[in-house]
């Protein structure tokens, strides 16, 4: 997702978008915008989730690879074989507007 942009008839995967409303994403986006004055884009979300994973692992006395968190995507995020498994979204440009498809 990072660095990709949808074009006419082109869909791109996204890890996060500032218009996501479900699973607490709307509230997270609003808190981030209030705190920073910026919209929460993918790099900001990756930074937020990285800190949240480290804190969760430390608080629970677990290895980072065993941590699971609520990433505001409707299901817990966790590592499987060293890779963070998470739902993705799709951005599609239609009639000059970018639409984010959320499951």
C-alpha positions as CSV (number, residue, x, y, z in Angstrom):
1,X,0.0,0.0,0.0
2,X,2.6,2.6,0.9
3,X,3.5,4.8,-2.1
4,X,0.8,3.3,-4.3
5,X,-2.1,5.4,-5.5
6,X,-5.2,4.3,-7.3
7,X,-5.8,5.5,-10.8
8,X,-8.8,5.2,-13.1
9,X,-9.7,1.5,-13.1
10,X,-6.8,0.6,-10.8
11,X,-7.2,-0.8,-7.3
12,X,-4.4,-0.8,-4.7
13,X,-4.1,-2.5,-1.3
14,X,-4.1,-0.4,1.8
15,X,-3.2,-1.1,5.4
16,X,-4.9,2.0,6.6
17,X,-6.8,5.0,5.4
18,X,-8.0,8.1,7.3
19,X,-11.6,7.6,6.2
20,X,-12.1,4.1,7.8
21,X,-15.0,4.2,10.2
22,X,-15.6,0.7,11.5
23,X,-14.2,-1.2,14.5
24,X,-13.0,1.9,16.3
25,X,-11.0,3.1,13.3
26,X,-13.1,6.3,13.1
27,X,-12.3,7.2,16.7
28,X,-8.6,6.3,16.3
29,X,-8.5,8.5,13.2
30,X,-10.2,11.4,15.1
31,X,-7.9,11.1,18.1
32,X,-4.8,11.1,15.8
33,X,-6.0,14.1,13.9
34,X,-6.9,16.0,17.1
35,X,-3.4,15.3,18.5
36,X,-1.4,16.0,15.4
37,X,-3.5,18.1,13.1
38,X,-2.8,15.5,10.4
39,X,-4.8,12.6,9.0
40,X,-3.6,9.2,10.0
41,X,-2.1,7.7,6.9
42,X,-0.5,4.3,6.5
43,X,3.0,5.3,7.8
44,X,1.4,6.9,10.9
45,X,-0.8,3.8,11.5
46,X,2.3,1.5,11.1
47,X,4.1,3.6,13.7
48,X,1.1,3.6,16.1
49,X,0.7,-0.2,15.7
50,X,4.4,-0.8,16.2
51,X,4.4,1.1,19.5
52,X,1.2,-0.6,20.6
53,X,2.7,-4.1,19.9
54,X,5.9,-3.3,21.9
55,X,3.9,-1.9,24.9
56,X,1.5,-4.9,24.8
57,X,4.4,-7.4,24.7
58,X,6.2,-5.6,27.6
59,X,3.1,-5.3,29.8
60,X,2.2,-8.9,29.3
61,X,5.8,-10.2,29.6
62,X,5.6,-11.8,26.2
63,X,8.0,-12.0,23.3
64,X,7.0,-9.5,20.6
65,X,6.3,-12.4,18.2
66,X,3.7,-13.6,20.7
67,X,1.9,-10.3,21.1
68,X,-1.6,-9.8,19.7
69,X,-3.4,-6.4,19.6
70,X,-6.5,-4.7,18.6
71,X,-5.5,-2.7,15.5
72,X,-9.0,-1.4,15.0
73,X,-9.6,-3.6,12.0
74,X,-12.2,-6.0,13.3
75,X,-9.9,-8.8,14.4
76,X,-6.8,-9.1,16.4
77,X,-3.4,-8.5,14.7
78,X,-0.7,-11.0,15.5
79,X,2.5,-12.4,14.1
80,X,2.5,-15.6,12.2
81,X,5.9,-16.9,11.1
82,X,7.4,-13.5,11.9
83,X,4.9,-11.6,9.7
84,X,2.2,-9.3,11.1
85,X,-1.1,-10.8,9.8
86,X,-3.8,-8.2,9.3
87,X,-6.8,-7.4,7.1
88,X,-6.1,-5.0,4.2
89,X,-8.4,-2.6,2.4
90,X,-8.6,-1.7,-1.3
91,X,-8.7,1.8,-2.7
92,X,-10.4,2.2,-6.1
93,X,-10.7,5.4,-8.1
94,X,-14.2,5.8,-9.5
95,X,-15.4,8.9,-11.3
96,X,-12.4,10.9,-10.0
97,X,-13.1,9.9,-6.4
98,X,-11.1,7.4,-4.3
99,X,-13.3,4.9,-2.6
100,X,-11.9,2.7,0.2
101,X,-13.5,-0.8,0.3
102,X,-13.7,-2.1,3.9
103,X,-14.5,-5.8,3.9
